Every structure is written in structure tokens, then in C-alpha cells.
Amino acid sequence: LNRRLGVNYFQDIATLSDLQEKLHIILFTTGVLQAIVLSLIFLIISLFWAHKVAGPVVRFRRYLSMLGQADLMDDMAFRQDDQLHYLAQTFRKTQASCKTRNRQLMDYLKEADQIVQEYETLNEKKGVEPVQLDKKLLALKAVYEKIKEFLHREKTA
């Protein structure tokens, strides 16, 4: 403002006006570029995070689809950086419990199979007293009661 009015002053005003018109375009372009860059960053972070969540869910679904088809004694693997670790821990506890129950039931069934085989062997022999066969039947009934109690506990648990 300390300048004198003259040709340079009007040129300066014209330059400032031109700059003011271009400034709107520059600010708009900068805002759009920032929005695009931030959107891309957000998209990339979202994809990585979604992969960390979706991975365990997909493995759960695949593993549970095998439930009726295969032996689930194999452990389901989780990556260290997966999300939903609490779900993985709960699943491992449940899986260990299922393995224990399965082992217990298999032991009962092996015991019953052994008693049935012994009964059949005794039954094929000549001169076996009925008391011996009754003992085998009572042992088989005891295993049956164990299995029945086991299944009842499972049902109420």
C-alpha cells in the first residue's frame, strides 16, 4: 500500500485477481486428490483387516463342513496375525473337549466289543456254564450303562 498508484499497481491487482481465480481450482483439485489418496489408504487397510477376520471364518466354515464327513482330530491352524484370537482359543478348548469325549466313548465301545467277542467265544464252546455267559452279559450291561450315563451327561451339559 505504500506504493504509488501507477501501471505496476494495476498489474499487481490483475495478477492477484488471476491468482484468486486459479486458487479455487487449485484448492478443489488438492481436496479431490487428498480424498482419493485417503480413500485408497482406507481401502487398502480395510482389505488387509477384512482378510484377517475373514480368514478364520472361512477356515471355521470349511472345518465345520467336514464335521459329518471326516475325523476332526486334526487341529485347525490359525495364523499368528489373524483377528478373532478369542474365537480360536475357544474353538481349541472345545476341540480338546470333543477329543476327550470321543476318546472316552471309543474306550467304552472297545470294552463292549471285547466283552461281545469273549461272549461269542464262550458261547461257541461246548459245556460252558450259563453263569459264565451271564457274567459276560452283566459286564456288557455295565458298559451299556456307562455309555448311557455318558450320553446323558453330554445331553445335559
Residue pairs with C-beta under 8 A, 6 or more apart in sequence:
3 9
49 83
52 81
52 82
52 83
53 82
53 83
53 84
55 79
55 82
56 78
56 82
56 83
56 84
56 87
56 88
57 84
59 76
59 77
59 78
60 76
60 87
60 91
63 72
63 76
66 72
72 95
72 98
73 99
73 102
75 92
75 95
76 91
76 92
76 95
78 85
78 88
82 88
101 150
101 154
104 150
105 147
105 150
108 143
108 146
108 147
108 150
109 147
111 143
112 140
112 143
112 144
112 147
115 136
115 139
115 140
115 143
116 140
118 136
119 133
119 136
119 137
119 140
122 128
122 132
122 133
122 136
123 133
